[in-house]
Amino acid sequence: MPHQFSRNQPIPVSLCRTSLKFYKIRQVLMDQFIYLIPIVIVLFFIGLWILILKILSVTSGWTKLAERYPYEQTFSGEYYRFQSAIMNKVIFRSSLNMGMDVMGLYLIPMVFFRLIHKPLFIQWGELVAEPVRRFMIQVYRLRFRSCGCYTDCL
């Protein structure tokens, strides 16, 4: 049973020494680990960013497309930066780089998204493009023949 102290009764010296030891230990630990707090915060946000990228990659269908249409080389055709696309309701607003040549369409996201989103190269024979109007803007819906999925390119 814990001992109860009243306001007028002095606290025993042994209890003061114990609490002082814990205070000193806590202070030493705080002094040593205070420098780790910024590192932990940065690592937390990096992990959160990777998790968000993975969720976006899976829900947009980019992961499935990267399995079917991987591209490991450097692209040498005509190149357009800051393009937009909508893939399965995930909006890539001004964050895609698109390239075109006689062989097909090259898609690669901006640097901050490349950790999870791998470059794609889709041959022209795999694509069907149809014009669609979205809010007074002419866009093209690209359908992929082999997987049946589509994307709207602005």
N, C-alpha and C positions, 0 to 999 in steps of 0.2 A: 504494500500500500504506500503510495507516494506521501511524502511528508508535506503538510500544509503549513505555510508561514503566514502570519498575520502582518499587517502593515507596521505595527509597532515593534515587532520582534526582529532582531538583527539576523541577517543571513549568515549561516555558518561559514567560517573561513575556508574550509575544505571545498565547499560548493563554489565559492568565489574563485578559488585557484583552478578548479576544473573548467569553469566557464571561461576563464581567462586563457587557459590552454587552447580550448576550442576556438576562441576568438583569434588567437595568434596563428593557429593552423589555418583557419579560414582566410585570414589576411595574407598569409604567405601564398596560399593557393590562388587567391584573387590576383595578387601581384604578378605571379608567374603566368597565369593563363589569360590575363587581360589582353595580351598580344595575340592570342589565338582567335578572339572574337571576330575581327575583320576577315580572317582567313575562313572561318566557319561560315560567315555570311556570304562570302564570295562563292564558296563551294556549294552552298545551298542554292543560290540563284543559278549557277551553272547546271546543277542537277535538275532544277526546275525547268530551265530552258530546253535541256535535252529531252525531258519527259514531254513537254509541250510539242516539240518538233516530232517526236515519235508518234504522238496521238494524231497530229495533223497529217503526217505521212501515211498512216494507216487509213484514217477516215477519208482522205482525199483520193485514195487509190494509187498514190505515187509509188508505194512499195510494190504493189502488184505489177505496175507498169515497168518498174526498174528490174524486176525479175525477167520480164519478157523482152524488154528493149534496153539492155545495158549498153553503155558506151564508155570505153576506157581510153580512147585516143584524144588528141587535141583536134578541135573542129577548125576547118579552114575555109568555110563558106561565108556567105553573107550573114551578118550578125546584127541583131536588134536588142538593145538593152532596155531594161525597165518596162517590160511588157506585163500585161495582166492576163489572168485566166481564172476560171471557176471550175473546180474539179470536185464533183459530188458535194456541192454546197460549201466547200472550203475555198475561200477567195484568196488568190495570190495577187494582190493589188500592187502593181509596179514592182514586183519582186522576182520576175523571171527574165532570163536572157534566152532569146530564141534565135536559132540560126537555121538557115535554109541553104541547101545546095541541090544539085541534080538528083542526089540519092534519097534525100528525105529531110525530116524536120528534127532539129536538135533543140532540146530543152535542158536548161540548167538553172537552178535557183541562184539568188545572190549569195554572197559569201556566208552570211550568218545562218543560212538554211542548209548549206551543203553538208553539214555533219551527218545528217540523216537522209536527206534527199539526194540521191545519186543522179548523175547526168543520164539523160535518155536520148536515144536516137531512133526515130520511127521512120521506116521507109515509106515512101509515098504510096506504095501499093497496099499498105496496112491502114491508110487513112481515108475516110470519106468526109468531105467538108460540105456543109450546107449553111447558107446564110440565114441568120435569125435576127429579128429586131428585138432589142431589150431596152426599154425606156428611151426610145427615140435614137438609139445608137445601133449601128450595124455591127454585129459580131458574127463569128463563125463557130458553129458547133462541129467539133471534130469527133468523129466516131472511130473507134479502133476496131477493126474487123475481127481480130483473133480473140479479144476478151469481151467485146460487147459493151465496154464502158465508153464514156464520152467526156469531153471537156468543152467549155465555151471560152473562146479566146477573144479578147477585146482588142 
